[in-house]
Amino acid sequence: MVPSIEGEFARNAPWFVLCDPRARTLYPDYDKVARETVGLVRGTFARRPLDASFLALVAALSARSPVFVPLWAEQHVSDKATGRKRFLHPRAGLLDLQVHALVAPDTADQSLIFYTPRDAATRAGLVELVPRPKR
């Protein structure tokens, strides 16, 4: 049995941002996030132009996401190491985070990403999301 496109890319961040309708609710700055995401995909494409699995992702995004095609045509490239990201969480509310990415020196395909709260409300919202031990 051949997996569906959704199944094949279900854990892919660009797929979520560009194809999953929940992303529009999660990101209050959706247009900015979508543009940055496509820029990151284009940056990765420049490093892996012949990678079959990556070409399959680009083809699937082109077929499934109406947002992807015009943004891809802009040829914007992102390689973001730091920035701001905002999430609208259903339980914690608006989370305003500073993002820092550390890229492994030997490979651009591995990075460690840190999210830190930019304000007290975000800090409190994150604390609200920490699982409590059962008593």
N, C-alpha and C positions, 0 to 999 in steps of 0.2 A: 504494500500500500504506500503510495506517495503522500508525504505530509502536505497539508495545505500551506499556502504562503504564510498565513497568519501563524501556523504552528512552527514553521521553519524559522521565523524571525520573532517569535513571541517574547524572547528575552533580550531583544535588540533595542537599545535606547533610541536611536533614530526612528526605528519602526514605531515605537510607542508615541514619540512626539509628533510624527507626521501622519500616522494612520489611525491611531486610537482616539476616538472622540473624547475620552476622559482627559486627554492632555489639555484640551482647550479650557477645561474647568480647573485643572490642577495649576496651570501657569497663568497668573493674571497678566503677564507680559508675553502672551503666546506668540504674537507676530515676531517679536525679538528672539525668543527662544527657537522658533522654527527657522529663522534666518541663520542664527548661529549654528544650529544643528546641521543644516545643509552645508554651511561653510566648513564645518568639521568633517563631514562626509567627503566633501570635495578635497580637503587637505589630505585625508587618508587615501583617497583615490589617486592623488598625485604620487604617493609613495608605493601604491600597489596597483598599477594600471592593468596588470594582466592576471590578477588573482580572481579565479573563477567564482569563488563564493562571494567576493566583494562585488563583482560584476552582476551576480544574481541579485544581490541586495539593491543595487542601483536600478536594475530593470524592474524589480518588484515595486520599489518606491515610485518609479515612473508610472507604472500601471495602476497603482492603488491610491496614491496620494495626489489630490489636485493641488496641494500646497507645494509639493516637491518640485514639480516640473518648471514652473516659472522661477522659483528660487535657484534651481540648478542652472538655468539659462543665464542667470546673472553672473555666474562664474566667480562669486565671492568665496574667498578662502579664509577659514578661521583656524587658528591654532592657539586656543586660549589657555593661558596658564593661570590666570586670575580673573576674578569678576564678581558679579553679584547675581544671585538667583533668588527669585521669589516663588513660593509655593502657596497655594490656598488649600490647606488641609481641612477635611471635613470636621475633624474633632479639635485640632489645635489652632485653627484659624490661619491668618496670614503669617507665614514664616519668611523672614527676610534674612538671607544668608550670604556671607562672604565665601567665595569659592577659591581654593588654591589647589592647583594640580602640580604634582611633582612627576616629571617624566624620567623614566629609567634611562641612564646615559647610553646604554648599549642597544636599546631598541625603543623606537618611538611608539610602539604598540602596547607598551605597558606603562601605566601611570597610577599614582596613588592620589586620590582626590579627598581633600578636607573641606568640610562645610562648618563654618563657625557663625554663631548668631551675631547679627549686626545691632540688635537692640534688646532691651529687657523683655519686651513682649514676646519676641521670638524665643529667647532663652526659656521663658516660662512655658511657652507652647511646646518646646522640645521636651522639657521635664514632664509635661503632661503625657507625652507619648511613651515614656519609659515604662516597660511592664513592671507591675508591682508583684512582689512575692506573695504567694498564696499563704494564708494563715489558717 
